[in-house]
Amino acid sequence: MMAGDMGRMMQEMMQGRMIASAMQPFRRVEGQLAYFRAELRITDVQAQTWNAFADAVRAQAERLRQATQQAITSATEPGPVLQQMERRIGLLSTHLEAMRAISAAATPLYAALSEEQRRTADELMSEHFRSMRMGMGIP
């Protein structure tokens, strides 16, 4: 095997791992929602507000999954630096819009929670955001 073939193979393996890693958060959305609902002990009275929140999370997770997949696909051919920056800005903008949509759905849910549930929500989300930062290389 020639050195160029080996290098190309290694690059393809690394890209495959990068894609798998980037798509990981989208594989367990339903499980995370079920876990959060159970930990929060959502009551029947809170169910409608919870469902609106969960639907927002699902919709935004799908939107982010698609944007991430598109970004990964387009990143295989880097192109000029300004084009790379624009793609990154686009993906970050999608993340920001998703966070705003989820926050808007979380506001009425948080208001409907008891003090104990709020403490649990604060703890769960702190853990969630911490793991997100670590995944992005942010301390």
Residue, then its C-alpha position, 0 to 999 in steps of 0.5 A: m500500500m502506498a503512503g498516500d493511500m494509508g494517509r487517506m485511509m487514516q483521514e477517512m477513519m478520523q472523519g468517521r469518528m468525528i461524525a460519530s462523536a458529533m452526532q452522539p448527542f442526538r441519539r439519546v434525546e428521548g432517553q434524556l427527556a425521560y430521565f429529566r421527567a422522572e427526576l423532576r417528578i412531573t405531576d399530571v398538572q404539569a404534564q401539558t407544560w412539560n410536553a410543550f417543553a419536550d416537544a421544543v427540545r425534540a424539534q430543536a434537537e432535530r434541527l441541530r442534528q440536520a445542521t450538524q450533519q450538513a456542517i460535517t458534510s460540507a467540512t470534508e472540502p474545507g475551501p477558503v477560510l472565509q467560507q469556513m468561517e461563514r459555515r461556522i457562524g451559520l452552525l453557531s447561529t443555529h445553536l443560538e436559535a435552538m437555545r432561545a427556542i428551548s429557553a422560551a419553552a423552559t420558562p413556563l415549565y420552570a414557573a410551574l415547578s415546585e421549589e424542590q423541582r427547581r433545585t433538581a432542574d438547576e442541578l440537572m441542567s448544570e450537569h448537562f451544560r457542563s458536559m456540553r462545554m467539555g464536549m466543545g473543549i470549553p472549560 
